[in-house]
Amino acid sequence: MSGYTPGYPPGTGPAAGGAAEVDFLLEQRGAGHELGAWVVGVAFGREGRSAAFALGDGRILLARTAEPKGEWREIAAHDGAAQSLVADCAEGFLSGGDDGRLLRTTPEGEVSELAAFGMMKWVEHLATHPSGVRAAAVGKQLHLLDGKGEKLKTLSTPSTVGGVALDAKGKRVVASHYNGVSMWFVASREGEARKLEWKGSHHAVAISPDGNAVVTAMQENALHGWRLSDSQHMRMSGYPGKTRSLSFTAKGRWLATSGSEAVVLWPFFGGGPMGKAPEEIAGGDGVLCSVVACHPQHEVFAAGFSDGLVLMAEIASGKIVPIAAPGRGAVSALSWNAAGTQLAFGTETGFAALIDLSRQ
């Protein structure tokens, strides 16, 4: 891969020390907590007043976004490990666990069960839309529910679902699996799927904001995509590690990805990504990026690395702003609030943080 690789600001790289400088935003504008278990997922509630962290021991931690340094509420949710967490359609959060349960947690910490799929039925992948669509993947099945929790339909895939996504309008849902992706119209009465085929095992999946591209992270160190308008295949390879995190910028011009020393950004404009070299930003220290999250409004991304470093960068200029220093474990979860003024992240060792990046 080739592209722009400005590296870290002087004194802030993972191997350069300068931890106090790197942690400035975390310490001045945020709050961090050692939670004692792997942070499986993090999300901001669509109502705008809450953030949640789902943990590998089944707990959910709630924070009030208006008071990042305030007390975080601990909720005993799943009997076992949490497997997934997303913002619910209107407010609060949905979580899935290896106890086979799909739970809803309100911003006030009230937990209710939306579905129970049975023990040994892991609820590994979730997606929701403000229109009221909820999607939960369990094994080879994708369950769709409405905003009231009523079952809409159950869709079947050829093999275990590797990832789920809803398009920007909430009208189509996609599920990745072995040998490709299946796509359905949510409102269609028929359960017939459009098949997007490519040999191999497909995991994380993303749909471009304009709805014309579907991209998956594969078991090998590569991405595969389909342009829906003409069924053109898109092959993106060259990663030193597995890509586990994909995120389109707000207008869909760039796809940010993990799996390399730098954040790799594929251009989805000017005929790209095929025939176009990706940009690479914030690399150079031999540490792999583990998770990415694009800003909800601007061509800016946040990224977490396997040594615990968290940063954000502007794509056009390559300017990098450090958020948190290395040393707290590999970053496993990362999310922006809807306004793009707050960032939350968690690590495999159980450190979690909420940071206010608004102008003060």
C-alpha positions in Angstrom: 0.0 0.0 0.0 1.1 3.5 -0.6 -0.2 6.9 0.5 0.3 9.8 2.9 1.8 8.7 6.2 2.6 11.7 8.3 3.2 9.7 11.5 2.6 11.0 15.0 3.2 14.5 16.3 6.7 14.8 17.8 6.8 13.2 21.2 3.4 11.5 21.0 4.1 8.2 19.1 3.6 4.9 20.8 7.4 4.4 21.1 8.3 8.0 21.8 7.0 8.4 25.3 5.2 11.7 26.0 2.2 10.0 27.7 1.2 13.1 29.6 1.0 15.1 26.4 -1.0 12.3 24.6 -3.4 12.0 27.6 -4.2 15.7 27.7 -7.7 15.5 26.2 -8.5 12.4 28.2 -7.5 14.0 31.5 -8.8 17.5 30.8 -12.1 16.8 29.0 -12.9 13.2 29.9 -13.1 10.4 32.4 -11.6 7.0 32.3 -12.4 3.9 34.5 -10.9 0.5 34.9 -13.9 -1.8 34.6 -12.2 -5.1 35.1 -13.4 -6.9 31.9 -13.0 -6.8 28.2 -15.0 -3.9 26.6 -17.0 -5.7 24.0 -18.8 -2.6 22.6 -19.6 1.0 23.2 -22.4 3.2 21.9 -24.1 6.6 22.5 -27.9 6.6 22.9 -29.8 8.3 20.1 -31.6 10.4 22.7 -28.3 12.3 23.3 -28.0 11.9 27.0 -26.3 8.5 27.6 -23.4 6.3 26.7 -23.0 2.6 27.4 -20.1 0.1 27.6 -20.9 -3.6 27.3 -18.4 -6.0 29.0 -17.2 -9.5 28.6 -18.6 -10.5 32.0 -22.1 -9.4 31.1 -22.2 -6.0 32.8 -23.3 -2.8 31.1 -21.9 0.5 32.4 -23.9 3.7 31.8 -22.6 7.2 31.7 -24.4 10.5 31.4 -23.0 12.4 28.4 -23.7 15.8 30.1 -21.3 14.8 33.0 -18.4 12.6 31.6 -16.6 12.8 34.9 -19.8 11.9 36.9 -20.6 8.6 38.4 -21.1 5.7 36.0 -23.9 3.3 36.7 -23.2 -0.5 36.7 -26.0 -2.8 35.4 -26.0 -6.6 35.8 -27.4 -7.6 32.4 -26.3 -10.8 30.8 -25.7 -14.2 32.5 -22.3 -14.7 30.8 -20.5 -12.5 28.3 -22.0 -9.6 26.4 -21.4 -10.2 22.7 -22.7 -7.0 21.1 -24.0 -3.5 21.8 -25.7 -0.9 19.7 -27.9 2.2 20.3 -31.6 1.3 20.2 -33.9 2.9 17.7 -35.1 5.9 19.8 -33.3 5.8 23.1 -31.2 3.5 25.3 -29.4 0.4 24.0 -29.7 -3.1 22.8 -27.2 -5.8 23.8 -26.8 -9.5 22.9 -25.1 -12.1 25.0 -23.9 -15.7 25.0 -26.9 -16.4 27.2 -29.1 -16.2 24.1 -30.9 -13.1 25.2 -31.5 -9.8 23.5 -31.8 -7.0 26.1 -32.9 -3.4 26.1 -31.4 -1.0 28.6 -32.9 2.4 29.1 -30.7 5.5 29.8 -32.0 5.2 33.4 -30.6 1.7 33.7 -33.9 -0.4 33.4 -33.3 -3.7 31.7 -36.0 -5.6 29.7 -35.8 -8.7 27.6 -36.9 -8.4 24.0 -36.1 -12.0 22.9 -34.7 -15.2 24.3 -33.2 -17.5 21.7 -32.0 -20.2 24.0 -28.8 -21.2 25.8 -25.8 -21.7 23.5 -27.5 -19.3 20.9 -25.1 -16.4 20.9 -26.5 -13.0 19.9 -23.3 -11.8 18.2 -24.3 -9.1 15.8 -26.9 -6.3 16.1 -28.0 -3.3 14.0 -30.8 -0.7 14.5 -32.3 2.2 12.7 -34.2 5.3 14.0 -37.2 4.2 11.8 -37.7 1.4 14.3 -36.0 -1.6 12.7 -33.9 -3.9 14.8 -31.8 -6.8 13.5 -30.2 -9.5 15.6 -28.0 -12.3 14.2 -28.1 -15.7 16.0 -26.2 -18.4 14.3 -27.5 -18.8 10.8 -30.6 -16.7 11.4 -31.2 -13.0 11.2 -34.2 -11.9 13.3 -35.9 -8.6 12.5 -38.0 -6.8 15.1 -39.9 -3.5 15.0 -39.6 -0.6 17.4 -42.1 -2.1 19.8 -40.2 -5.4 20.0 -42.6 -7.3 17.8 -41.1 -9.9 15.5 -41.2 -8.9 11.8 -39.6 -11.9 10.3 -36.7 -14.4 10.6 -34.3 -14.7 7.7 -31.9 -17.6 7.0 -28.3 -17.5 5.8 -26.2 -20.4 4.3 -23.8 -20.3 7.3 -23.2 -18.5 10.5 -23.6 -14.7 10.2 -20.3 -12.8 10.4 -21.7 -9.2 10.4 -24.9 -7.2 10.0 -25.7 -3.8 8.7 -28.7 -1.7 7.8 -28.6 0.9 5.0 -28.9 4.7 5.7 -32.7 4.6 5.2 -33.3 1.4 7.2 -34.9 -0.2 4.1 -32.3 -2.9 3.4 -30.4 -5.2 5.7 -27.3 -7.2 4.8 -25.7 -10.2 6.6 -22.2 -11.5 5.7 -21.4 -15.2 5.9 -19.3 -17.8 4.2 -19.0 -17.2 0.4 -20.6 -13.8 0.4 -23.4 -11.6 1.6 -27.2 -11.8 1.6 -29.3 -8.7 1.3 -33.1 -8.3 1.9 -35.6 -5.5 1.8 -36.9 -5.1 5.3 -40.5 -4.5 4.2 -40.6 -7.3 1.7 -43.1 -10.1 2.5 -41.0 -12.6 0.6 -37.9 -13.8 2.3 -35.9 -14.0 -1.0 -32.4 -12.5 -0.6 -30.2 -10.9 -3.2 -26.9 -12.9 -3.1 -23.6 -11.2 -3.4 -21.1 -14.0 -3.9 -17.3 -14.3 -3.4 -15.6 -17.4 -2.1 -14.3 -17.2 1.4 -15.4 -16.3 4.9 -16.8 -12.8 5.3 -17.1 -11.0 8.6 -17.5 -7.3 9.4 -19.8 -5.6 6.8 -20.6 -2.0 5.9 -22.9 -0.3 3.5 -21.9 3.0 1.9 -24.1 6.0 2.8 -25.5 6.2 -0.8 -26.5 2.5 -0.6 -24.5 1.6 -3.7 -21.6 -0.4 -2.2 -21.4 -3.2 0.3 -17.9 -4.1 1.7 -16.9 -7.0 3.9 -13.7 -7.9 5.9 -12.6 -11.4 5.0 -10.9 -14.1 7.0 -7.7 -13.5 5.0 -6.1 -10.1 5.2 -8.3 -8.4 2.6 -11.6 -6.7 1.9 -14.2 -7.5 -0.7 -16.9 -5.2 -2.1 -19.7 -5.2 -4.5 -21.1 -2.1 -6.4 -24.8 -2.8 -6.4 -25.7 -0.7 -9.5 -23.7 -3.0 -11.8 -22.6 -5.9 -9.6 -19.0 -4.9 -10.0 -16.6 -6.7 -7.6 -14.1 -4.6 -5.6 -11.0 -6.3 -4.2 -8.9 -4.5 -1.6 -5.9 -6.4 -0.3 -2.3 -5.9 1.1 -3.1 -5.8 4.8 -0.5 -7.2 7.3 -3.3 -8.2 9.7 -7.0 -9.0 9.7 -9.4 -6.1 9.2 -12.0 -6.2 11.9 -13.4 -2.7 11.7 -14.8 -0.7 8.8 -16.3 2.8 8.8 -17.5 5.0 5.9 -17.1 8.8 6.2 -20.4 10.7 6.4 -20.7 11.4 2.7 -19.2 8.0 1.7 -16.1 9.4 0.0 -13.7 7.3 2.1 -13.8 3.9 3.8 -11.6 3.8 6.9 -10.3 0.4 7.9 -8.2 -1.3 10.6 -5.7 -4.1 10.1 -2.6 -2.2 9.2 0.1 -0.1 11.0 -1.7 3.0 9.6 -5.4 3.7 9.2 -6.1 2.7 5.6 -8.6 4.8 3.7 -10.0 3.6 0.4 -11.4 6.3 -2.0 -15.0 5.7 -3.0 -15.1 8.6 -5.5 -13.6 9.2 -8.9 -14.2 5.6 -9.9 -12.5 4.2 -6.8 -11.6 2.2 -5.0 -10.5 0.0 -8.0 -7.5 1.4 -9.7 -6.9 3.9 -6.8 -4.3 3.7 -4.2 -5.5 4.0 -0.6 -4.3 6.8 1.7 -2.6 5.8 4.9 -2.6 8.1 8.0 -1.2 7.8 11.5 1.2 4.9 11.0 4.9 4.1 11.3 5.5 2.4 14.7 4.8 -1.2 13.8 1.6 -1.3 15.9 -1.6 -2.4 14.2 -4.8 -0.3 14.1 -7.5 -2.4 15.8 -10.7 -0.2 15.4 -11.8 2.8 13.5 -14.9 5.1 13.6 -15.6 8.0 11.2 -17.0 11.3 12.4 -20.7 11.5 11.7 -20.5 14.8 9.9 -16.9 15.6 8.7 -14.1 13.8 6.9 -12.4 13.0 10.2 -11.9 9.6 11.9 -10.9 8.3 15.3 -8.8 5.2 15.6 -7.6 2.8 18.3 -4.5 0.7 18.2 -3.4 -2.6 19.6 -1.2 -0.9 22.2 -4.0 1.3 23.5 -3.2 4.5 21.6 -6.3 6.5 20.6 -6.2 9.4 18.1 -8.3 11.3 15.7 -7.2 12.7 12.3 -8.5 14.9 9.5 -8.3 13.1 6.2 -7.6 16.1 3.9 -4.7 17.5 5.9 -3.5 14.4 7.7 -3.4 16.4 10.9 -3.4 14.1 13.9 -4.7 14.8 17.4 -3.8 12.3 20.2 -6.6 11.3 22.5 -5.2 8.6 24.9 -1.7 7.2 25.4 -0.7 3.6 24.8 -0.5 1.2 27.7 -4.1 0.4 28.6 -4.6 -2.7 26.4 -5.7 -3.1 22.8 -8.6 -0.8 21.8 -11.6 -3.0 21.2 -14.5 -0.5 20.9 -14.8 3.1 19.7 -17.8 5.3 19.0 -18.8 9.0 18.3 -22.0 10.6 19.5 -24.4 11.8 16.8 -23.2 15.4 17.0 -19.6 14.3 16.7 -18.7 16.2 19.9 -18.0 13.2 22.2 -15.9 10.1 21.8 -16.0 6.9 23.8 -13.6 3.9 23.7 -12.8 0.7 25.6 -10.0 -1.8 25.6 -9.5 -5.5 26.0 -8.1 -5.1 29.5 -11.2 -3.2 30.7 -10.3 0.4 30.5 -13.1 2.7 29.2 -13.3 6.4 28.6 -15.7 9.1 27.6 -14.3 12.4 26.2 -16.0 15.7 25.4 -14.4 17.2 22.3 -16.8 20.1 21.9 -15.5 23.7 21.8 -15.3 25.1 25.3 
